[in-house]
Amino acid sequence: MNQQAELALDLAQRAQDHIDSERLQDAIATLACFGGRKDGGVSRETLSDADLAARRYLVDQARALGCLIETDECANLYFRRPGLTDLPPVLTGSHNDTQPVGGKLDGAYGVVGGLELIAALNDAGIQTQRSIDVVAWTNEEGCRFGPGAMGSSAFVVPARLAAYRESVDSQQITFGSALDAAHAQFPDLGRRPMSSALFAYIELHIEQGPVLERAEVPLGVVTGIQGVRWYRVTCSGMAAHAGTTPMDERADAMVAALGMANQLYAYAASQSVSALRLTLGQWRVSPGSVNTIPGEVVFTIDARCIDDAVLQRFEDELRDVTRSWTWRGHIDFECFFQRSPTAFPDAILDLIEQSCQRASRLAQRAAPLRLSSGAFHDAMYLADHCPSGMIFVPSEKGISHNAAEATAPRDLFLGVQALAYTVTALATGVSL
């Protein structure tokens, strides 16, 4: 190890040791007040009044820490702690928006954790070679405007933004008009170019699943994000009278759809326990009458796996099932979205593991666990732009997108400690 790398790791340890648990908890609780609900949950959909108020709070907090603050064409917010050079910065953060009824940690934890990292660097008197930026991405959740992860995906490929601006919410408000209104709320912020150069991106997030809690492990090194394929299956039969049509003369689209569903679930169950995750989430039955045989059934399939070959084999199985089904109607399917698995680079994984090991060891907790993410995150898109990685902390009972979402304060503290070590090391001389 050269002298610069040794210095970087020494500074990383100092930054890790200056994380303040009480200050972190106060910041999480304060941010949760914006859109806070009586049941303890948070309702802060993207670019809503609650979201804009939360953004103003974050801007004020970042300014108090001495940060330079910018936005971009997709209203992503960037809080910069300047470095000593003009080298591409290290970026951390997550998203500020929630589901209509969400928790106080999903996304927000990564943003607050990044600001706590900056506060710790200030307390420790550490100057970094590279600037450190904390980002609050716009519309990761995708519940008000679809698709999700608009801010991060448009940052990586700016050409996507034009189509995103046309997305419409339930009140017929376009994403574009909501963006324009958000920019008007922050006229004093400079504009950062989209797709600007980054040295690395590190995202801290709750797991949103049960793996870490079941293993009694406080920190997870995320190896990658599962790939996904979304399908729309259409079973077209013949609508007819429920009372007069004999069972053996029907072209019942529901019979075909349920039969297919059972075959696909059986196929998924035949795979290894974690190889394939299958969800048939949306169903539309036509004409939808209690006394009419369904003439058409349309349903969706969400297939996920960390191995793209497994997803391809599932698609082959879906095609075989579609072709082999014998009845009076016909079945079609289309893949309307797909994303290959994301694999984070070994150099990032090794550094994150080192940071997690030190935090866990000093706290006398179990060593970190390597695991993949079943959920989408902004890091999925950033991985196309720069070396990226993620740190997970446990979710109690695996619950997320729910007011009951929770993580123990000591685990939240360790997560930010791991983040501080990783980001500081990258910003002070560790090479990739």
CORPE-V114328 format. One record per residue. RES is the residue in one small letter. SS is DSSP state (H for helix, E for strand, C for the rest). PSI is psi in whole degrees, -180 to 180 (NA if undefined). OMEGA is omega in whole degrees, -180 to 180 (* if undefined). Layout:
# CORPE-V114328
res ss psi omega
RES SS PSI OMEGA
RES SS PSI OMEGA
This chain:
# CORPE-V114328
res ss psi omega
m C 130 -179
n C 171 -175
q H -37 -180
q H -41 179
a H -40 178
e H -42 178
l H -41 -179
a H -43 -179
l H -34 176
d H -44 178
l H -35 179
a H -41 178
q H -42 179
r H -44 179
a H -44 180
q H -39 -176
d H -11 -179
h C 4 176
i C 135 -175
d C 110 -176
s H -43 -178
e H -42 178
r H -39 178
l H -47 -179
q H -38 178
d H -41 -179
a H -40 178
i H -45 -179
a H -39 -179
t H -45 180
l H -34 -180
a H -16 178
c C -23 -180
f C 104 -173
g C 12 -179
g E 146 -179
r C 160 -179
k C -26 -180
d C 6 180
g C -7 179
g C -177 -179
v E 133 175
s C 98 -174
r C 70 180
e C 156 -171
t C 135 176
l C 17 171
s C 173 178
d H -39 180
a H -40 179
d H -43 180
l H -38 177
a H -40 177
a H -39 177
r H -41 178
r H -41 176
y H -46 -179
l H -40 177
v H -45 -180
d H -42 179
q H -42 -179
a H -39 177
r H -39 179
a H -25 178
l C -1 179
g C 17 -177
c C 151 167
l E 137 -171
i E 131 179
e E 166 172
t E -179 176
d C -172 -174
e C -21 179
c C 16 177
a C 20 169
n C 141 -180
l E 136 -180
y E 128 179
f E 111 -172
r E 128 166
r E 108 -172
p C 143 174
g C -174 -178
l C -11 -178
t C 174 176
d C 17 177
l C 155 178
p C 139 -174
p E 166 168
v E 130 -177
l E 137 171
t E 173 -179
g E -164 180
s E -137 -177
h E 160 -175
n C -17 -176
d C 160 180
t C 172 168
q C 166 178
p C -38 168
v C 96 -178
g E -169 178
g C -176 -176
k C -1 -173
l C -36 -176
d C 111 -178
g C -56 -176
a H -35 180
y H -41 -180
g H -34 178
v H -49 179
v H -39 178
g H -38 177
g H -40 178
l H -34 175
e H -37 175
l H -45 179
i H -42 178
a H -40 180
a H -41 177
l H -40 176
n H -45 -180
d H -38 -177
a H -9 -179
g C 33 -177
i C 129 172
q C 132 180
t C 152 178
q C -46 178
r C 149 172
s C 151 174
i E 123 179
d E 137 171
v E 130 -177
v E 144 167
a E 103 -177
w E 149 179
t C 135 169
n C 56 172
e C -37 -172
e C -37 178
g C 15 -177
c C -29 176
r C -47 176
f C 136 179
g C 151 3
p C 179 175
g C 174 179
a C 36 179
m H -46 -174
g H -48 -178
s H -40 -179
s H -35 177
a H -32 175
f H -43 -177
v H -41 178
v C 90 -175
p H -25 -179
a H -19 179
r H -24 -171
l H -35 -178
a H -45 179
a H -38 179
y H -38 -177
r C -22 -179
e C -9 180
s C 142 -173
v E 138 177
d C -175 -176
s C -18 178
q C 11 180
q C 25 173
i C 131 179
t E 152 176
f H -36 179
g H -45 180
s H -35 176
a H -38 176
l H -47 -179
d H -40 178
a H -37 179
a H -43 178
h H -36 180
a H -26 178
q H -19 -176
f C 60 -175
p C -16 -176
d C -4 -177
l C 137 175
g E 161 -180
r E 128 177
r C 140 177
p C 142 173
m C 156 176
s C 29 178
s C 158 -174
a C 139 176
l E 144 176
f E -41 -179
a E 160 175
y E 128 179
i E 123 -178
e E 128 176
l E 132 -174
h E 154 169
i E 152 -176
e C -38 -176
q C 20 178
g C 179 -171
p C 0 -168
v H -51 -177
l H -43 -180
e H -43 -180
r H -35 180
a H -6 -177
e C 44 -180
v C 131 -175
p C -18 -174
l E 138 178
g E 134 174
v E 112 -172
v E 116 -177
t E -26 -179
g E -176 -178
i E 133 -178
q C 144 171
g E 162 -178
v E 146 170
r E 131 178
w E 131 -179
y E 152 171
r E 120 -178
v E 131 179
t E 118 175
c E 114 -176
s E 115 179
g C -131 -180
m C 121 174
a C 138 -179
a E 171 -176
h E 132 -177
a C -26 -175
g C -22 -173
t C -14 -176
t C 118 179
p C 149 -177
m H -37 -176
d H 2 178
e H 9 -176
r C 152 167
a C 70 -171
d C 110 -177
a H -29 180
m H -38 177
v H -45 179
a H -45 -177
a H -45 180
l H -37 177
g H -44 176
m H -46 -178
a H -44 -180
n H -39 178
q H -41 -179
l H -41 177
y H -39 178
a H -39 178
y H -46 180
a H -40 -180
a H -25 -180
s H -14 178
q C 172 177
s C 160 -169
v C -43 -174
s C 9 -173
a C -42 -174
l C 132 176
r E 123 -171
l E 130 179
t E 127 174
l C 89 -162
g C -30 -178
q C 136 179
w E 136 175
r E 120 -177
v E 129 -180
s E 140 5
p C -1 177
g C 31 -179
s C 143 -177
v C -28 -176
n C 28 176
t E 132 176
i E 131 180
p C 124 177
g C -23 179
e E 136 173
v E 128 177
v E 128 176
f E 159 -179
t E 156 177
i E 129 172
d E 111 179
a E 128 -177
r E 146 175
c E 155 176
i C -10 -178
d C 117 -177
d H -29 179
a H -35 177
v H -40 178
l H -38 179
q H -39 178
r H -36 176
f H -43 179
e H -38 177
d H -41 178
e H -42 178
l H -42 179
r H -42 180
d H -43 179
v H -43 -180
t H -44 -176
r H -30 -173
s H -8 -177
w C 125 -177
t C 118 177
w C -173 -174
r C -11 -179
g C -159 177
h E 162 -175
i E 134 175
d E 153 172
f E 155 176
e E 146 172
c E 113 -175
f E -4 173
f E 138 172
q E 150 179
r E 123 180
s C 157 178
p C 147 176
t E 128 177
a E 121 179
f C 147 -173
p C 150 -177
d H -39 -178
a H -39 177
i H -45 -180
l H -43 -178
d H -40 179
l H -44 178
i H -42 179
e H -40 177
q H -43 -180
s H -41 179
c H -39 180
q H -43 -179
r H -45 -180
a H -44 -179
s H -42 -179
r H -45 -179
l H -29 179
a C 1 -178
q C 46 178
r C 170 -179
a C 152 179
a C 154 -178
p C 159 -179
l E 139 174
r E 135 -179
l E 162 176
s E 162 178
s E 131 175
g C -15 -179
a C 154 172
f C 148 173
h C 162 179
d H -31 179
a H -24 178
m H -42 179
y H -37 180
l H -27 179
a C -21 175
d C -11 -172
h C -34 -176
c C 164 175
p E 128 -173
s E 161 177
g E 169 -179
m E 150 174
i E 132 177
f E 146 166
v E 158 -173
p C 152 170
s C 126 -179
e H 124 -177
k H 15 179
g H 14 -172
i C 133 173
s C 173 -173
h C 43 -172
n C 146 180
a C -22 -179
a C -1 179
e C 130 -177
a C 151 173
t C 139 -178
a C 137 180
p H -36 -179
r H -30 176
d H -39 176
l H -40 178
f H -47 -180
l H -36 179
g H -43 180
v H -32 174
q H -45 179
a H -40 177
l H -45 -178
a H -45 -180
y H -48 -175
t H -51 -176
v H -42 180
t H -43 178
a H -44 180
l H -35 -176
a H -9 -176
t H 5 172
g C -9 178
v C 129 -178
s C 160 178
l C NA *
